[in-house]
Amino acid sequence: MSLPTSLRALALALALVLPAPAAISQAPAADAPQSKDDAAAPLVIADGRQVSLEYTLTTDDGAIADTNVGGAPLTYQQGAEQILPALEQALAGMAVGQEKKVHLTADQAYGPRDPSLADEVPAHVIPEDARQVGAELVAQGEDGSQRLVRVKEVREDVVVIDLNHPLAGESLHFAVKILAIE
């Protein structure tokens, strides 16, 4: 099945990504005021709060898909849809120092794999060093939007690319520790 013209244009504007984007995006901080009544109560994750956390993301087979343990914390604003909504909901109400394991089904994470999101592109469009199965690239649309794609198959004159999210169809398991809440 061929992709719509807009997705085909997106797929044709490829550039090699090193390293691949993290499963969870980082976002700039936002101020969340604290009232005088809240001063005695411990801060908990609530809409508008900036949260810093440490996480390890694994798939059903136990493979680590992503982690920031030993690195910089991931920081996001609760309620701003900067992380997966089901993960955000599971973290609501947690306090600094708390740890939690969160299981998300594929539907709660990146959805099921969609076989129609694979397309053939001329091999010359793909950088030569990325013409290998599993290579991750970023496709850029005419509007500047970007999307992660992977090389699914390499033929003589054609490369089959997969526009599904790399974790589509996967159940995800997060081990999270809350480091800071502002």
RAMO-V370781 format. One record per pair of residues at least 4 apart in sequence whose ideal C-beta (glycine too) atoms are under 6 Angstrom apart, sorted by sequence separation. I is the first residue (numbers start at 1). GAP is how many residues later the second one is. D is the distance in whole Angstrom. If there is no record, write none. Layout:
# RAMO-V370781
i->{I,I}
gap->{GAP,GAP}
d->{D,D}
This chain:
# RAMO-V370781
i->{3,34,45,58,59,83,94,104,121,126,141,164,3,83,104,126,130,154,45,58,59,68,76,106,140,76,130,153,57,138,139,151,152,57,139,152,56,90,137,149,150,56,54,136,149,54,87,32,135,32,86,133,54,30,29,52,53,86,52,131,51,50,51,49,47,47,45,126,23,118,123,123,123,120,121,120,121,23,118,23,22,118,45,117,30,45,117,26,27,44,45,24,114,44,113,42,27,110,113,113,110,111,112,110,24,106,109,106,106,105,104,103,102,101,100,99,98,96,94,96,73,11,11,16,59,60,12,16,1,58,3,20,57,17,55,56,17,16,17,55,14,15,53,54,14,53,54,53,13,52,11,52,10,51,10,49,50,9,10,43,11}
gap->{4,4,4,4,4,4,4,4,4,4,4,4,5,5,5,5,5,5,6,6,6,6,6,6,6,7,7,7,8,8,8,8,8,9,10,10,11,12,12,12,12,13,14,14,14,15,15,16,16,17,18,18,19,20,21,21,21,22,23,23,25,27,27,29,31,32,33,33,34,34,34,35,36,38,38,40,40,42,42,43,44,44,46,46,47,47,47,48,49,49,49,50,50,51,51,53,55,55,55,56,57,57,57,58,59,63,63,64,65,66,68,70,72,74,76,78,80,82,84,85,106,108,110,111,111,111,113,114,115,115,116,116,117,119,119,119,120,121,121,121,123,123,123,123,125,125,125,126,127,127,128,128,129,130,131,132,132,133,137,138,150}
d->{4,5,6,6,5,5,5,4,5,5,5,4,5,5,5,5,4,5,6,6,6,6,4,6,5,5,6,4,5,5,5,6,5,4,5,4,4,4,5,5,5,6,6,5,5,6,6,4,4,5,5,6,6,6,5,4,6,4,5,5,6,6,6,5,5,3,5,5,5,6,5,6,5,5,6,5,6,6,6,4,5,5,5,4,4,5,5,6,5,5,5,6,6,5,5,5,4,4,5,4,5,6,5,5,5,5,5,6,6,5,5,5,4,5,5,5,5,5,5,6,5,6,6,5,5,5,6,5,5,5,4,5,6,5,6,5,6,6,5,5,5,5,6,5,5,5,6,6,4,5,5,4,4,6,4,5,4,6,6,4,6}
